[in-house]
């Protein structure tokens, strides 16, 4: 599941032709946070993840199985 998030963020960032620095700045998060996100760090603040996802029209949410 976490790989989906990592792959989505990397793919969308590259689709929008953003460097990590540009993406972090546009999302209002630190560069280290974005790097941690893209490297699959296990504990990240959900509000900051959503700040990044918002750039690409997405957000974290619950999926009922």
Order of alpha helices (4+ residues) and beta strands (2+ residues): alpha-alpha-alpha-alpha
